[in-house]
Amino acid sequence: MRNIKIVSSAKYLPKKKVTAKQMDKMLGVEEGWSLKKTGVEYRHYVDDENSISMGTIVLKEALKKANLEFEQLDALVGTCGTPAQAIPCTASLLQEAMGMQESGVPCFDVNSTCLSFVTAVDMISYAMEAKRYTKVAFVASEVASVGLNFNQKESSALFGDGAVCIIFEYDTTKTSGIIASHMETYSSGAHDAQIRAGGSLRHPVAHKDVKDTDFLFDMNGPKIFKLASKVILPFCEKLFFGTQRKIQDMKLVIPHQASLLSLNLIRKKLNLSQQQYMIHVYNHGNQIAASIPIGIHDAIEMGKIKRGDEFMVLGTSAGFSIGAIIFKF
């Protein structure tokens, strides 16, 4: 077991609440359509906020809860699927916004889109186990609303904005940690969820044939769900192999928040009870890489997981990748 422990967490939801009824009007569909398609009763969109301002709020709150100063962090890791800007990394912009420009605290991003938080914690936990880092803050601050293509009605109705910070410490008591983790990528689905422009392949200046929609999110939801359904059971077998556990032993499974229909179908496929399965898409939407850590934060706040409990996070991301971690809280 990699001995790391969650010591604090904080989340922020933008002030602007967009209800399913309002979304129907925005999309020009009949009332009830977006709720039926996505299961999202309401989501939050940024108004006067942005990814840096939201990230700063949750980082400050998580540090306060942990009784830590920023300078006591060994690293600040940005885990946003949608970075604030192309260069520099979001984490360095967060350090600047905190007024800690001269702190020297290492700042870097890990981006595997919706799995960014999962991937980052998995990777950095090895450095923490090796005592390279002892206190690390992970921040996922997502503004999905700015890049939605409202001509793609179903995916546009699904997403929401928000931010979360979770601080981990090396656990000297060796009672908390990561029991197992696993990730797989199937690039046959690499173009089923993408934003084509913004990088060097379709640069807004150098590429003459860039269209406005190339800067917007493009997703083939049914195809992604079909691929996820195909790989999820053998993936979980590999994840649990050698752990003397099975997924039904988990106190709670926190999945990435896709549509409510797909979440429930996956739950049944995994043979999990409703009590074992964390769903918060109905009042958050899909918040990209913030979805899973917000699920962790809410589960802790609601008492769904307590010290000593074993729980699991599970998600998919553009690429197409699937990843999971089994924690002992």
Rosetta blueprint (number, residue, H / E / L):
1 M L
2 R E
3 N L
4 I E
5 K E
6 I E
7 V E
8 S E
9 S E
10 A E
11 K E
12 Y E
13 L L
14 P L
15 K L
16 K E
17 K E
18 V E
19 T E
20 A H
21 K H
22 Q H
23 M H
24 D H
25 K H
26 M H
27 L H
28 G L
29 V L
30 E L
31 E L
32 G L
33 W H
34 S H
35 L H
36 K H
37 K H
38 T H
39 G L
40 V L
41 E L
42 Y E
43 R E
44 H E
45 Y E
46 V L
47 D L
48 D L
49 E L
50 N L
51 S H
52 I H
53 S H
54 M H
55 G H
56 T H
57 I H
58 V H
59 L H
60 K H
61 E H
62 A H
63 L H
64 K H
65 K H
66 A L
67 N L
68 L L
69 E L
70 F H
71 E H
72 Q H
73 L L
74 D L
75 A E
76 L E
77 V E
78 G E
79 T L
80 C L
81 G L
82 T L
83 P L
84 A L
85 Q L
86 A L
87 I L
88 P L
89 C L
90 T H
91 A H
92 S H
93 L H
94 L H
95 Q H
96 E H
97 A H
98 M L
99 G L
100 M L
101 Q L
102 E L
103 S L
104 G L
105 V L
106 P L
107 C E
108 F E
109 D E
110 V L
111 N L
112 S L
113 T H
114 C H
115 L H
116 S H
117 F H
118 V H
119 T H
120 A H
121 V H
122 D H
123 M H
124 I H
125 S H
126 Y H
127 A H
128 M H
129 E H
130 A L
131 K L
132 R L
133 Y L
134 T L
135 K E
136 V E
137 A E
138 F E
139 V E
140 A E
141 S E
142 E E
143 V L
144 A L
145 S H
146 V H
147 G H
148 L L
149 N L
150 F L
151 N L
152 Q L
153 K H
154 E H
155 S H
156 S H
157 A H
158 L H
159 F E
160 G L
161 D L
162 G E
163 A E
164 V E
165 C E
166 I E
167 I E
168 F E
169 E E
170 Y E
171 D L
172 T L
173 T L
174 K L
175 T L
176 S L
177 G E
178 I E
179 I E
180 A E
181 S E
182 H E
183 M E
184 E E
185 T E
186 Y L
187 S H
188 S H
189 G H
190 A L
191 H L
192 D L
193 A E
194 Q E
195 I L
196 R L
197 A L
198 G L
199 G L
200 S L
201 L L
202 R L
203 H L
204 P L
205 V L
206 A L
207 H L
208 K L
209 D L
210 V L
211 K L
212 D H
213 T H
214 D H
215 F H
216 L L
217 F L
218 D E
219 M E
220 N L
221 G H
222 P H
223 K H
224 I H
225 F H
226 K H
227 L H
228 A H
229 S H
230 K H
231 V H
232 I H
233 L H
234 P H
235 F H
236 C H
237 E H
238 K H
239 L H
240 F H
241 F L
242 G L
243 T L
244 Q L
245 R L
246 K L
247 I H
248 Q H
249 D H
250 M L
251 K L
252 L E
253 V E
254 I E
255 P E
256 H L
257 Q L
258 A L
259 S L
260 L H
261 L H
262 S H
263 L H
264 N H
265 L H
266 I H
267 R H
268 K H
269 K H
270 L L
271 N L
272 L L
273 S L
274 Q H
275 Q H
276 Q H
277 Y E
278 M L
279 I L
280 H L
281 V H
282 Y H
283 N H
284 H L
285 G L
286 N E
287 Q L
288 I H
289 A H
290 A H
291 S H
292 I H
293 P H
294 I H
295 G H
296 I H
297 H H
298 D H
299 A H
300 I H
301 E H
302 M L
303 G L
304 K L
305 I L
306 K L
307 R L
308 G L
309 D L
310 E E
311 F E
312 M E
313 V E
314 L E
315 G E
316 T E
317 S E
318 A L
319 G L
320 F L
321 S E
322 I E
323 G E
324 A E
325 I E
326 I E
327 F E
328 K E
329 F L
